[in-house]
Amino acid sequence: MPDAKFLDDIAGKFSALLAASPAKDLEKNVRALLAATFSRLDLVTREEFDIQRELLTRTRERLALLETRIAELEAKSGRPGT
């Protein structure tokens, strides 16, 4: 079984070869193309999404409390809800 140093040397040489090859340029170009495409889309970050989800959850909870309170007030006044 080959030793770890030998495998590390091969991996290092392969990485250097790949970095000097057209594949590295292709990867860089694809990344730039994807970045440009994503910047034109109307996307939100995960952080913004999580903030909005939390806000919506709190709003739903508040709405449920208000609906319960309205139902209690209507029951006390004898007026049926719609």
Backbone as ProteinMPNN parsed JSONL, in Angstrom:
{"seq_chain_A": "MPDAKFLDDIAGKFSALLAASPAKDLEKNVRALLAATFSRLDLVTREEFDIQRELLTRTRERLALLETRIAELEAKSGRPGT", "coords_chain_A": {"N_chain_A": [[0.857, -1.174, 0.0], [0.648, 2.218, -0.871], [2.471, 4.903, 0.669], [1.416, 7.76, 2.691], [2.751, 10.154, 2.082], [3.597, 9.815, -0.539], [1.116, 9.696, -1.851], [0.194, 12.265, -1.25], [2.077, 13.784, -2.64], [1.461, 13.066, -5.281], [-1.173, 14.038, -5.419], [-0.68, 16.764, -5.054], [0.846, 17.338, -7.351], [-1.037, 16.759, -9.298], [-2.972, 18.683, -8.716], [-1.507, 20.998, -9.281], [-1.081, 20.633, -11.997], [-3.714, 20.684, -12.915], [-4.398, 23.296, -12.222], [-2.896, 24.707, -14.032], [-4.042, 24.079, -16.37], [-6.474, 24.309, -19.095], [-8.875, 23.707, -17.903], [-9.062, 24.995, -15.449], [-9.359, 27.661, -16.231], [-11.794, 27.389, -17.518], [-13.437, 26.693, -15.361], [-13.267, 29.086, -13.886], [-14.464, 30.863, -15.686], [-17.046, 29.792, -15.864], [-17.902, 30.131, -13.242], [-17.921, 32.946, -13.119], [-19.875, 33.493, -15.04], [-22.122, 32.277, -13.837], [-22.285, 33.835, -11.504], [-22.876, 36.345, -12.615], [-25.35, 35.773, -13.769], [-26.898, 35.07, -11.514], [-26.861, 37.504, -10.189], [-28.547, 39.044, -11.692], [-30.993, 37.939, -11.207], [-33.908, 38.039, -9.116], [-33.211, 37.425, -6.225], [-33.106, 36.43, -2.764], [-31.133, 36.554, 0.208], [-30.262, 33.837, 2.415], [-30.384, 34.672, 5.038], [-32.079, 36.94, 4.89], [-34.397, 35.634, 4.067], [-34.915, 33.966, 6.294], [-35.413, 35.911, 8.243], [-37.763, 37.125, 7.251], [-39.453, 34.896, 7.347], [-39.601, 34.453, 10.112], [-40.826, 36.846, 10.88], [-43.298, 36.556, 9.59], [-44.275, 34.325, 10.966], [-44.568, 35.374, 13.57], [-46.507, 37.312, 12.974], [-48.653, 35.731, 12.187], [-49.178, 34.424, 14.618], [-49.939, 36.609, 16.188], [-52.224, 37.416, 14.785], [-53.876, 35.2, 15.225], [-54.264, 35.444, 17.992], [-55.636, 37.901, 18.068], [-57.946, 37.228, 16.607], [-59.086, 35.382, 18.352], [-59.57, 37.034, 20.531], [-61.439, 38.829, 19.419], [-63.535, 37.054, 18.921], [-64.203, 36.374, 21.552], [-65.055, 38.884, 22.537], [-67.244, 39.334, 20.865], [-68.831, 37.23, 21.686], [-69.422, 38.021, 24.292], [-70.852, 40.356, 23.838], [-73.016, 39.452, 22.492], [-73.307, 39.579, 19.805], [-73.15, 37.988, 16.763], [-70.292, 36.745, 14.913], [-68.895, 37.409, 11.633]], "CA_chain_A": [[0.0, 0.0, 0.0], [1.493, 3.411, -0.949], [2.434, 5.717, 1.882], [0.644, 8.994, 2.589], [3.558, 11.193, 1.437], [3.547, 9.552, -1.975], [-0.213, 10.115, -2.319], [0.148, 13.728, -1.161], [2.865, 14.305, -3.756], [0.676, 12.889, -6.514], [-2.301, 14.971, -5.355], [-0.145, 18.1, -5.271], [1.21, 17.479, -8.765], [-2.278, 16.772, -10.063], [-3.581, 20.0, -8.495], [-0.721, 21.98, -10.031], [-1.365, 20.403, -13.413], [-5.083, 21.156, -13.155], [-4.4, 24.757, -12.122], [-2.264, 25.253, -15.229], [-4.755, 23.587, -17.557], [-7.661, 25.092, -19.497], [-10.012, 23.404, -17.025], [-9.13, 26.037, -14.432], [-9.961, 28.827, -16.882], [-13.197, 27.068, -17.757], [-14.117, 26.809, -14.071], [-13.347, 30.505, -13.55], [-15.445, 31.475, -16.576], [-18.38, 29.316, -15.479], [-18.25, 30.817, -11.99], [-18.243, 34.335, -13.443], [-21.161, 33.463, -15.736], [-23.164, 32.009, -12.844], [-22.403, 35.005, -10.634], [-23.582, 37.386, -13.367], [-26.743, 35.341, -13.923], [-27.571, 35.187, -10.225], [-27.007, 38.911, -9.801], [-29.696, 39.598, -12.416], [-32.227, 37.365, -10.677], [-34.436, 38.678, -7.914], [-33.026, 36.436, -5.172], [-32.834, 36.938, -1.429], [-30.191, 35.733, 0.943], [-30.868, 32.944, 3.404], [-30.639, 35.487, 6.228], [-33.296, 37.725, 4.629], [-35.507, 34.689, 4.045], [-35.202, 33.557, 7.665], [-36.014, 37.063, 8.93], [-39.142, 37.256, 6.786], [-40.208, 33.746, 7.858], [-39.848, 34.723, 11.526], [-41.814, 37.925, 10.923], [-44.588, 35.974, 9.208], [-44.714, 33.475, 12.07], [-45.064, 36.262, 14.636], [-47.732, 37.95, 12.493], [-49.727, 34.723, 12.265], [-49.506, 34.239, 16.033], [-50.667, 37.817, 16.618], [-53.537, 37.348, 14.154], [-54.663, 34.185, 15.936], [-54.669, 36.035, 19.271], [-56.662, 38.921, 17.81], [-59.189, 36.541, 16.231], [-59.652, 34.821, 19.583], [-60.093, 38.144, 21.332], [-62.661, 39.314, 18.767], [-64.594, 36.066, 19.159], [-64.631, 36.524, 22.952], [-65.824, 40.13, 22.656], [-68.536, 39.131, 20.2], [-69.643, 36.348, 22.53], [-69.891, 38.812, 25.43], [-71.829, 41.348, 23.41], [-74.165, 38.775, 21.932], [-73.336, 39.76, 18.345], [-72.42, 36.909, 16.061], [-69.264, 37.165, 13.978], [-69.21, 37.204, 10.226]], "C_chain_A": [[0.902, 1.237, 0.0], [1.38, 4.234, 0.326], [1.755, 7.064, 1.609], [1.427, 10.092, 1.87], [3.518, 11.042, -0.075], [2.203, 10.028, -2.547], [-0.36, 11.637, -2.275], [0.927, 14.371, -2.303], [2.095, 14.208, -5.065], [-0.491, 13.877, -6.547], [-1.83, 16.393, -5.614], [0.219, 18.344, -6.722], [-0.034, 17.541, -9.64], [-2.967, 18.13, -9.931], [-2.848, 21.078, -9.282], [-0.984, 21.856, -11.517], [-2.751, 20.936, -13.773], [-5.149, 22.68, -13.13], [-3.825, 25.399, -13.38], [-3.007, 24.862, -16.502], [-5.917, 24.506, -17.927], [-8.874, 24.822, -18.612], [-10.164, 24.468, -15.952], [-9.749, 27.312, -15.007], [-11.446, 28.605, -17.121], [-13.99, 27.209, -16.458], [-14.3, 28.272, -13.688], [-14.407, 31.198, -14.405], [-16.876, 31.056, -16.214], [-18.83, 30.002, -14.193], [-18.655, 32.27, -12.253], [-19.603, 34.428, -14.133], [-22.304, 33.231, -14.759], [-23.368, 33.206, -11.914], [-23.163, 36.125, -11.337], [-25.06, 37.038, -13.511], [-27.502, 35.507, -12.623], [-27.768, 36.636, -9.809], [-28.182, 39.563, -10.522], [-31.018, 39.053, -11.907], [-32.637, 38.084, -9.404], [-34.405, 37.656, -6.773], [-32.788, 37.129, -3.841], [-31.829, 36.008, -0.761], [-30.941, 34.853, 1.931], [-31.234, 33.73, 4.662], [-31.918, 36.308, 6.055], [-34.53, 36.827, 4.638], [-35.909, 34.285, 5.457], [-35.851, 34.684, 8.463], [-37.478, 37.209, 8.53], [-40.017, 36.106, 7.286], [-40.56, 33.953, 9.328], [-40.908, 35.821, 11.684], [-43.211, 37.401, 10.587], [-45.139, 35.081, 10.319], [-45.281, 34.316, 13.212], [-46.371, 36.93, 14.236], [-48.904, 36.976, 12.565], [-50.154, 34.48, 13.707], [-50.34, 35.41, 16.543], [-52.087, 37.815, 16.041], [-54.433, 36.339, 14.866], [-55.135, 34.722, 17.285], [-55.771, 37.067, 19.079], [-57.988, 38.285, 17.403], [-59.87, 35.946, 17.45], [-60.273, 35.927, 20.425], [-61.382, 38.698, 20.739], [-63.815, 38.346, 19.013], [-65.1, 36.158, 20.596], [-65.476, 37.777, 23.141], [-67.201, 40.005, 22.003], [-69.428, 38.244, 21.033], [-70.2, 37.11, 23.736], [-70.98, 39.794, 25.019], [-73.07, 40.728, 22.809], [-74.292, 38.946, 20.446], [-72.557, 38.64, 17.697], [-71.371, 37.488, 15.107], [-69.664, 36.885, 12.556], [-68.534, 35.988, 9.699]], "O_chain_A": [[1.838, 1.302, 0.797], [0.336, 4.259, 0.977], [1.549, 7.453, 0.459], [0.842, 10.879, 1.127], [3.416, 12.029, -0.802], [2.158, 10.679, -3.591], [-0.97, 12.229, -3.166], [0.497, 15.376, -2.868], [2.078, 15.149, -5.859], [-0.764, 14.483, -7.583], [-2.501, 17.151, -6.314], [-0.056, 19.412, -7.27], [-0.075, 18.293, -10.614], [-3.483, 18.666, -10.912], [-3.469, 21.96, -9.875], [-1.098, 22.861, -12.219], [-2.93, 21.565, -14.815], [-5.87, 23.286, -13.922], [-4.218, 26.504, -13.752], [-2.626, 25.28, -17.595], [-6.293, 25.382, -17.148], [-9.804, 25.627, -18.577], [-11.286, 24.811, -15.581], [-10.562, 27.964, -14.352], [-12.256, 29.515, -16.95], [-15.083, 27.775, -16.452], [-15.369, 28.66, -13.217], [-15.164, 32.028, -13.902], [-17.797, 31.871, -16.255], [-19.986, 30.404, -14.064], [-19.622, 32.762, -11.672], [-20.389, 35.331, -13.848], [-23.334, 33.9, -14.833], [-24.502, 33.547, -11.579], [-24.002, 36.784, -10.723], [-25.922, 37.909, -13.387], [-28.62, 36.023, -12.615], [-28.75, 36.957, -9.14], [-28.755, 40.53, -10.021], [-32.065, 39.652, -12.154], [-31.805, 38.665, -8.707], [-35.436, 37.094, -6.403], [-32.326, 38.269, -3.795], [-31.699, 34.838, -1.12], [-32.108, 35.097, 2.24], [-32.272, 33.481, 5.277], [-32.745, 36.369, 6.964], [-35.581, 37.21, 5.152], [-37.095, 34.262, 5.788], [-36.744, 34.434, 9.272], [-38.338, 37.397, 9.39], [-41.186, 36.312, 7.612], [-41.682, 33.665, 9.748], [-41.788, 35.715, 12.539], [-44.19, 37.771, 11.236], [-46.342, 35.086, 10.579], [-46.342, 34.008, 13.753], [-47.256, 37.1, 15.074], [-50.011, 37.349, 12.955], [-51.344, 34.346, 13.993], [-51.331, 35.215, 17.247], [-53.04, 38.173, 16.732], [-55.617, 36.601, 15.083], [-56.276, 34.485, 17.682], [-56.733, 37.101, 19.845], [-59.048, 38.758, 17.815], [-61.094, 36.001, 17.57], [-61.368, 35.771, 20.964], [-62.32, 39.004, 21.475], [-64.939, 38.769, 19.282], [-66.301, 36.033, 20.835], [-66.498, 37.741, 23.827], [-68.195, 40.509, 22.526], [-70.639, 38.458, 21.097], [-71.332, 36.864, 24.152], [-71.924, 40.033, 25.773], [-74.079, 41.411, 22.634], [-75.282, 38.508, 19.86], [-71.411, 38.385, 18.064], [-71.543, 38.581, 14.566], [-70.656, 36.202, 12.3], [-68.686, 35.658, 8.523]]}, "name": "protein", "num_of_chains": 1, "seq": "MPDAKFLDDIAGKFSALLAASPAKDLEKNVRALLAATFSRLDLVTREEFDIQRELLTRTRERLALLETRIAELEAKSGRPGT"}
